[in-house]
Amino acid sequence: MSAADFLRQYISETNLILYGGLLTIVPGSFFMLALYISILRVHFAIKRDGKEPLGLGPIWLIELATAFMVTKSQYNKTIKHQAEHGVDLVPYALIQPYIKPMDRFIARAWIFFGALLLPWIMLDMWLYPDISS
């Protein structure tokens, strides 16, 4: 008996999909919405202070989500690196004063639940390959 056959005795496809959705997709979707609201909050706070905010295109949304996840030491290291090389790829200096600890938590939780979804998908594809394809 293979490992997949052994696990199929205890894990039904319905339970796998149901628990995978409840444990990863539902909170992941919530944190994705919360991250977008945080990005909009930062965007309008920058605009309210009279500065030119970043656009809200897909590339900048990914960059903003990345900027939300960095720690203070990573932020300082990036600023120092950009100053040494004379580049300003992601304007962390513009974004960083507006980011609150809750924004960091939301961005990191979104990544966590997205990463948690991958094993559920792989397990489903491994146990039930005929249905997943």
N, C-alpha and C positions, 0 to 999 in steps of 0.2 A: 504494500500500500504506500503510495507516494504521500508526501507532506501535504500537497494540495487536496488529495482525497480525504486525508485525515481531518484537515481544517474544514472542509465542506460539510462534514458530519455535524460540526458544532456552530458553524457560521452560515446562516442562510443568506441568499442574495438580498432579500428584502431587509433583513436586519443590518446588513453591511451598508446598504444605500441609506437606510433610515438613520442609523447612528452616525454615519459619515456626514450626512447632511446636517444633522442636529449639532454635531460637535465642531464642524469646520465651516460649512457654507453659511449657516445662519449668523454666527458671530463674525465671520469674515466679511459678509455683506454689510453688517452693521458698522464694522470698523472702516470699511471702504467708504460708506456714506459719511461717517464722522470725519474721516481724513479729508474728503472733499470739502466738507463744511469748514474744517480748520484751514484749508488752503484758501478758501474764499474769505475767511476772516482775516488772514494775513494779507491777502491781496487788497482788501478794502481798508485795512489799517494803514498800509503803505500809502495808498491813494489819499486817505484822510490827512496824512501828515504832509501832503504836498509833494511827495516824491513820485517818480514814474515807476509804477509797479511792473512786474514781469507779465508777459502775456499768459493766457490760460490755455495755450495749445497743448497737445499731448506730450510733446517732448519736455516742456517746462513743468507740466504736472508731475512727470516722473522725477525730474530734477528737484522739484519742491518736496516731494515725498522723501527723496533721499536726504535732502537738507534737514528735514524734520527728524530723521533718525540719528544723525551724527551727535556725538557727545561734545562737550565743551573742548576737551583736549584734541579731538579730531578736527573740530572747527578751527581752533587756533593753529594747528598744524597745516591745514589747508590754506588758511589766510597767509601764513608765513611762506608756504611753497608758492602760492600765486604771486606774492610780492617779490620773491627772489627771481622768478622767471618772467615777471612783467605781464602775466596773463590774468584774465578775469573770466574764466570759463563759466562758473556758476557764482553769481554775486552773493556769496554767503554773508558778506558784510551788510548787505541791504536786508536780507531775510532774517538773520539771526536775532536781532533785538526784538522781533515780533513773535518769536516762537516761544510758547509756554511749555512747561513740563508735561502738561496733558497732551499737547500736540505730539510730543515725542512718544508718549505711551501709546497713543492711537496709531501712529505710524508703525511702531514696532509690533503692536498686537496684530495689525493687518498682515504684516509679513509673517508673523508666527502662525496665524491660522491658515494663511496660504500655503506655508510650508507643511503644516499638519495635514492639509488636504491631499498632498502628493502620495503619502503612504497608503491612504484609503483608496485612491484611484489605482495605484499599482497592485494592491491586494485584490481589488475587485477584478482587475484585468487578469491577474494570475489565477484566481480561483474560478472565475467564470469567463473564459476567453471567448466562447461562442456567442455570448450575449453582449459583451462589451464592444465587439467589432461591428 
